[in-house]
């Protein structure tokens, strides 16, 4: 998996420190917003570099970065990050509900930082701060040298409650046969 990290209101040296903590990554890519307000980076594993996996995308003045995989994209269609941008454009902050996979991601938009773990929490996303600087990452070790406080994002899926085996079976059947079309 790639490692992602980002800062708001910070300097590039801080982002470099965070990315250096992901030292087993093979290559790095960074992006800075036109206002210099947001800086984001990701590190690829050697296998991801060989597969030429696209971990970031730019479109219509927007940027997306992803640490994970999406499973509901048709093969040979949009890259995972291009799909993120497309769904964000269409559904706004509800874009992540339409994705299947494990994927902490970041989409800086008009001075705002849109961050999302996958709805099930398969891949973690953490944030922290130091003074006025805000940090986020998919690996806690990227925050240990720079953040005063850290916390993880909570997945947005509620587990259905049941009291009997029969209720659990009915819920499971309903979930497995859901035709919502995500």
C-alpha positions as CSV (number, residue, x, y, z in Angstrom):
1,X,0.0,0.0,0.0
2,X,1.1,3.6,-0.6
3,X,1.5,5.9,2.3
4,X,-0.2,9.3,2.1
5,X,0.6,12.4,4.2
6,X,-0.4,16.0,4.1
7,X,-0.3,19.4,5.9
8,X,-2.3,22.6,5.9
9,X,-0.7,25.9,7.0
10,X,2.7,24.2,7.3
11,X,6.0,24.2,5.4
12,X,7.3,21.7,3.0
13,X,10.0,20.6,5.3
14,X,7.3,19.2,7.7
15,X,5.8,17.2,4.8
16,X,9.3,15.9,3.9
17,X,9.8,14.7,7.5
18,X,6.4,12.9,7.4
19,X,7.2,11.2,4.1
20,X,10.7,10.3,5.3
21,X,9.1,8.2,8.1
22,X,7.6,6.1,5.3
23,X,11.2,5.2,4.3
24,X,10.4,1.7,3.0
25,X,8.5,3.3,0.1
26,X,10.2,3.2,-3.3
27,X,9.3,6.6,-4.8
28,X,7.5,9.8,-3.7
29,X,5.2,12.3,-5.3
30,X,4.1,15.6,-3.8
31,X,1.6,18.3,-4.7
32,X,1.2,21.8,-3.4
33,X,-2.1,23.8,-3.8
34,X,-1.9,27.0,-5.9
35,X,-2.3,29.0,-2.7
36,X,0.6,27.1,-1.0
37,X,-2.0,26.4,1.8
38,X,-2.1,22.6,1.4
39,X,0.8,20.2,0.7
40,X,0.2,16.5,0.1
41,X,2.5,13.6,-0.7
42,X,2.4,9.9,-1.2
43,X,5.0,7.1,-1.3
44,X,4.7,4.1,-3.6
45,X,6.0,0.6,-2.9
46,X,8.3,-0.8,-5.5
47,X,5.5,-3.1,-6.8
48,X,3.1,-0.2,-7.2
49,X,5.8,1.7,-9.2
50,X,6.3,-1.3,-11.5
51,X,2.5,-1.6,-12.0
52,X,2.5,2.1,-12.8
53,X,-0.4,2.5,-10.4
54,X,-1.8,6.0,-10.3
55,X,-2.1,7.2,-6.7
56,X,-3.1,10.8,-7.6
57,X,-5.1,12.6,-10.2
58,X,-5.6,16.2,-11.3
59,X,-8.8,17.3,-13.0
60,X,-10.7,20.6,-13.3
61,X,-8.4,22.3,-10.9
62,X,-8.9,19.6,-8.3
63,X,-6.5,17.0,-6.9
64,X,-7.0,13.6,-5.3
65,X,-4.7,11.2,-3.6
66,X,-5.4,7.7,-2.4
67,X,-3.8,5.0,-0.2
68,X,-5.7,1.8,-1.1
69,X,-7.7,0.1,-3.8
70,X,-11.2,0.6,-5.2
71,X,-13.0,-2.5,-6.4
72,X,-16.0,-1.1,-8.1
73,X,-14.2,0.6,-11.0
74,X,-14.6,-1.3,-14.3
75,X,-11.2,-2.7,-15.5
76,X,-9.4,-0.4,-17.9
77,X,-11.6,2.6,-17.1
78,X,-10.8,5.5,-14.9
79,X,-7.8,5.2,-12.5
80,X,-9.0,4.9,-8.9
81,X,-8.1,8.5,-8.1
82,X,-9.8,9.8,-11.2
83,X,-12.9,7.9,-10.1
84,X,-12.6,9.6,-6.7
85,X,-12.6,13.0,-8.4
86,X,-15.5,12.1,-10.7
87,X,-17.7,10.9,-7.8
88,X,-16.7,13.9,-5.7
89,X,-17.8,16.3,-8.5
90,X,-21.1,14.4,-8.8
91,X,-22.0,13.6,-5.2
92,X,-20.0,16.1,-3.1
93,X,-19.1,14.9,0.4
94,X,-21.2,11.7,-0.1
95,X,-18.7,10.4,-2.7
96,X,-17.1,7.8,-0.4
97,X,-20.5,6.1,0.2
98,X,-20.4,5.1,-3.5
99,X,-17.0,3.4,-3.3
100,X,-16.1,-0.2,-2.6
101,X,-12.6,-0.8,-1.2
102,X,-10.1,0.1,1.4
103,X,-9.0,3.7,0.8
104,X,-8.0,6.6,3.0
105,X,-8.0,9.6,0.6
106,X,-7.6,13.3,0.4
107,X,-9.1,15.9,-1.9
108,X,-8.1,19.5,-1.3
109,X,-10.9,21.7,-2.6
110,X,-11.0,25.6,-2.4
111,X,-9.0,25.9,0.7
112,X,-10.9,23.0,2.4
113,X,-9.3,19.6,3.0
114,X,-11.7,16.7,2.3
115,X,-10.4,13.6,4.0
116,X,-12.1,10.2,4.1
117,X,-11.4,6.8,5.3
118,X,-13.3,4.0,3.6
119,X,-16.8,3.5,5.2
120,X,-15.8,0.2,6.8
121,X,-12.4,1.4,8.2
122,X,-10.4,-1.2,6.3
123,X,-7.5,1.2,5.9
124,X,-6.9,3.8,8.6
125,X,-6.6,7.6,8.3
126,X,-5.2,9.8,11.1
127,X,-4.9,13.5,11.8
128,X,-3.0,15.6,14.2
129,X,-1.9,19.2,14.8
130,X,0.9,21.3,16.2
131,X,0.1,25.0,16.8
132,X,-1.8,26.2,13.7
133,X,-0.6,23.4,11.4
134,X,-2.9,20.5,10.6
135,X,-1.6,17.1,9.5
136,X,-3.1,13.9,8.1
137,X,-1.6,10.5,7.1
138,X,-2.5,6.9,6.6
139,X,0.4,5.8,8.9
140,X,0.7,7.0,12.5
141,X,4.4,7.0,12.4
142,X,4.3,9.9,10.0
143,X,2.8,12.0,12.8
144,X,5.0,11.0,15.7
145,X,7.7,13.6,15.0
146,X,5.5,16.5,14.0
147,X,2.1,16.4,15.8
148,X,1.3,17.5,19.3
149,X,-1.9,15.4,19.3
150,X,-3.2,12.6,17.0
151,X,-6.5,10.8,16.5
152,X,-8.0,8.3,14.0
153,X,-11.0,9.0,11.8
154,X,-14.0,6.9,12.6
155,X,-15.6,4.9,9.8
156,X,-19.1,6.0,8.9
157,X,-20.9,2.6,8.9
158,X,-23.2,1.6,11.6
159,X,-23.5,-2.1,12.3
160,X,-27.1,-3.3,12.4
161,X,-28.3,-4.4,15.9
162,X,-29.9,-7.8,16.4
163,X,-30.9,-10.0,19.3
164,X,-31.4,-13.4,17.8
165,X,-29.7,-15.6,15.2
166,X,-32.8,-15.3,13.0
167,X,-32.6,-11.5,13.0
168,X,-28.8,-11.6,12.2
169,X,-29.5,-14.0,9.3
170,X,-32.2,-11.7,7.9
171,X,-29.9,-8.7,8.2
172,X,-27.1,-10.5,6.5
173,X,-29.4,-11.8,3.6
174,X,-30.6,-8.2,3.1
175,X,-27.1,-6.8,3.0
176,X,-25.9,-9.5,0.6
177,X,-28.8,-9.0,-1.8
178,X,-28.8,-5.2,-1.7
179,X,-29.2,-3.9,-5.2
180,X,-28.5,-0.2,-4.4
181,X,-26.1,0.0,-7.4
182,X,-23.1,1.5,-5.7
